[in-house]
Amino acid sequence: MSKLSEAPVAALHDVLADGITIAVGGFGLSGIPMDLIDAVRDSGVKDLTIISNNMGVDGKGLGVLLEGGQVRKVLGSYIGENKLCAEQFLAGKLEVEFNPQGTLAERLRAGGAGIPAFYTKTGVGTQIAEGKPHAEFDGQLYVQERGIVADLALVHAHTADTDGNLIYRYTARNFNPVVATAGKVTVAEAEVIVEPGQLDPNNIVTPGVFVQRLIKATDRTKHIEKLTTRPRPAAVVGA
């Protein structure tokens, strides 16, 4: 059965509401579901809890939700590229729960796998571990972290079939796969959409069972946070 919706609005109309928790895939501005993020912005929902590796940059990525005052809380690893996010946090307008990057990825993976909690050494003895249960294993102290299950998960894939099977490319594969499994409802956007049977099963990263709805991503400029270049070496005469 095809999971393809005509537009982001159609895919999200009955799942968006004030106060929900949304997990969002991508790494920086790479592999972010921008069409779906724009649809969340345009819906006007507020008091959102956003779970993402970061909050994009000012005016791009998840930064558009901060500009609209739609976000109440962020669970993430890094917000340093977004000045507005830092300003809202320091002003007490935005709650931020910092997670070590690997811990955040594992919390999402655990939630998607039905694992309510796990223990890790990362963060033991720091503010990250304050107030959390601890346990000793083989003479080492570990801190308990809870799995994450979001009300809604938004992901971006390069290729999908209409059954919702997803394939990612490059950096987009960092967080999108674990986000895709961690939503009660998962909506994906894909740059290329084909009919069932056209994808090599060996290349599928997220099986369609995890994806409830799918849209065709619009062709847009893919931004990066910072462009770093170096001069090309001078050509060698006679080479």
Secondary structure as GFF3:
##gff-version 3
##sequence-region A 1 239
A	DSSP	alpha_helix	8	12	.	.	.	ID=ss1
A	DSSP	beta_strand	21	24	.	.	.	ID=ss2
A	DSSP	alpha_helix	34	43	.	.	.	ID=ss3
A	DSSP	beta_strand	48	51	.	.	.	ID=ss4
A	DSSP	alpha_helix	63	67	.	.	.	ID=ss5
A	DSSP	beta_strand	71	76	.	.	.	ID=ss6
A	DSSP	alpha_helix	83	90	.	.	.	ID=ss7
A	DSSP	beta_strand	95	98	.	.	.	ID=ss8
A	DSSP	alpha_helix	101	112	.	.	.	ID=ss9
A	DSSP	beta_strand	117	120	.	.	.	ID=ss10
A	DSSP	three_ten_helix	127	129	.	.	.	ID=ss11
A	DSSP	beta_strand	134	137	.	.	.	ID=ss12
A	DSSP	beta_strand	140	146	.	.	.	ID=ss13
A	DSSP	beta_strand	150	161	.	.	.	ID=ss14
A	DSSP	beta_strand	166	167	.	.	.	ID=ss15
A	DSSP	three_ten_helix	170	173	.	.	.	ID=ss16
A	DSSP	alpha_helix	176	181	.	.	.	ID=ss17
A	DSSP	beta_strand	183	194	.	.	.	ID=ss18
A	DSSP	three_ten_helix	201	203	.	.	.	ID=ss19
A	DSSP	three_ten_helix	208	210	.	.	.	ID=ss20
A	DSSP	beta_strand	213	216	.	.	.	ID=ss21
###
